[in-house]
Amino acid sequence: MSFSSLLIHSVTVRSRVSGGTSRYNDAIESYDAGVVTPARVQYLSTGGTFEDRERLLGRDLRQQWLMVFLPAGTVVDALSIIEWGSITLHVDGVPMIKYDGVDAHHVEAICKEVTG
């Protein structure tokens, strides 16, 4: 089974761009139009596997955390947001590029669900 066959979801990855400031001199978050890409989205659980608990170490467990697997070469960073249907996710930390021994295989990003 190829990795691309596991990417069963479609997400929009949006990068942060300079948004200027408000009249109160507060920074305004602004994002580009985004790129639609195939992905796999999985919820992480504190009661799940050892790997899930290890990934969530030091994070606020009152929030909903997800792991997003993206194809190699996807442009995503710690300031990106990922839209999955009606759910908005903020990337938490630098996404990890995973290698298969020869080249980049895929990208893994731990994200938190944004509500409100």
C-alpha positions as CSV (number, residue, x, y, z in Angstrom):
1,M,0.0,0.0,0.0
2,S,1.5,3.3,-1.0
3,F,1.6,6.3,1.3
4,S,-0.5,8.4,-1.1
5,S,-3.4,5.9,-0.8
6,L,-3.4,6.6,3.0
7,L,-4.1,10.3,2.4
8,I,-7.9,10.1,2.5
9,H,-8.7,13.6,3.5
10,S,-8.4,16.9,1.7
11,V,-7.1,20.0,3.6
12,T,-6.2,23.6,2.8
13,V,-2.8,24.7,4.1
14,R,-2.6,28.5,4.6
15,S,0.6,30.3,5.3
16,R,0.8,33.5,7.5
17,V,1.5,36.7,5.6
18,S,2.2,40.2,7.0
19,G,-1.1,41.6,8.0
20,G,-0.1,45.0,9.2
21,T,-1.5,46.5,12.4
22,S,-4.8,47.6,13.8
23,R,-5.6,51.2,14.8
24,Y,-4.5,50.2,18.3
25,N,-1.1,49.0,16.9
26,D,-1.9,45.3,17.5
27,A,-0.6,42.8,14.9
28,I,-3.3,41.5,12.6
29,E,-3.1,37.9,11.6
30,S,-3.5,37.4,7.9
31,Y,-3.2,34.3,5.8
32,D,-2.8,33.6,2.1
33,A,-5.5,31.8,0.0
34,G,-3.9,28.5,0.7
35,V,-3.2,25.3,-1.2
36,V,-5.5,22.3,-1.2
37,T,-3.6,19.1,-0.7
38,P,-4.4,15.5,0.2
39,A,-3.7,14.6,3.9
40,R,-4.5,12.2,6.7
41,V,-5.9,13.7,9.9
42,Q,-5.9,11.7,13.1
43,Y,-7.0,12.8,16.6
44,L,-4.4,12.3,19.3
45,S,-5.6,10.8,22.6
46,T,-4.1,11.1,26.1
47,G,-5.4,7.6,26.8
48,G,-4.2,6.2,23.5
49,T,-0.9,4.7,22.5
50,F,2.4,5.5,24.1
51,E,3.3,7.5,21.0
52,D,0.2,9.7,21.3
53,R,1.0,10.4,25.0
54,E,4.7,11.2,24.1
55,R,3.6,13.6,21.3
56,L,1.3,15.5,23.7
57,L,3.9,15.8,26.5
58,G,4.0,19.4,27.8
59,R,0.9,20.5,25.8
60,D,-2.4,21.7,27.3
61,L,-4.6,18.6,27.4
62,R,-7.8,20.5,27.7
63,Q,-7.6,21.2,24.0
64,Q,-8.2,18.9,21.1
65,W,-5.0,17.8,19.4
66,L,-4.6,16.3,15.9
67,M,-1.8,14.9,13.9
68,V,-1.8,15.9,10.2
69,F,0.2,13.8,7.7
70,L,1.0,15.7,4.5
71,P,2.9,14.7,1.3
72,A,6.6,15.5,1.2
73,G,7.3,19.0,-0.1
74,T,4.2,20.5,1.4
75,V,4.9,24.1,2.5
76,V,3.8,24.3,6.2
77,D,5.5,25.9,9.2
78,A,4.8,26.7,12.8
79,L,2.7,29.8,11.8
80,S,0.5,28.0,9.3
81,I,-3.2,27.0,9.7
82,I,-4.8,24.0,8.2
83,E,-8.5,23.9,7.4
84,W,-10.1,20.5,7.3
85,G,-13.8,20.9,6.4
86,S,-15.2,23.3,8.9
87,I,-12.4,22.7,11.4
88,T,-9.6,25.1,11.7
89,L,-6.2,23.8,13.1
90,H,-3.2,25.8,14.2
91,V,0.1,24.1,13.7
92,D,1.9,23.8,17.0
93,G,5.7,23.9,16.7
94,V,7.8,23.1,13.7
95,P,6.4,20.3,11.5
96,M,8.6,17.2,11.2
97,I,9.9,16.0,7.9
98,K,10.1,12.2,7.9
99,Y,12.6,10.4,5.6
100,D,12.5,6.9,4.2
101,G,16.2,6.4,4.0
102,V,16.6,8.0,0.6
103,D,14.5,11.2,0.5
104,A,11.8,13.0,2.3
105,H,8.8,10.7,2.6
106,H,6.1,12.9,4.3
107,V,5.5,15.8,6.7
108,E,3.9,15.4,10.2
109,A,2.4,18.4,11.9
110,I,0.9,18.4,15.4
111,C,-2.1,20.8,15.4
112,K,-4.6,22.1,17.9
113,E,-8.2,22.7,17.1
114,V,-9.3,26.3,17.2
115,T,-12.8,27.0,18.5
116,G,-14.6,30.3,18.5
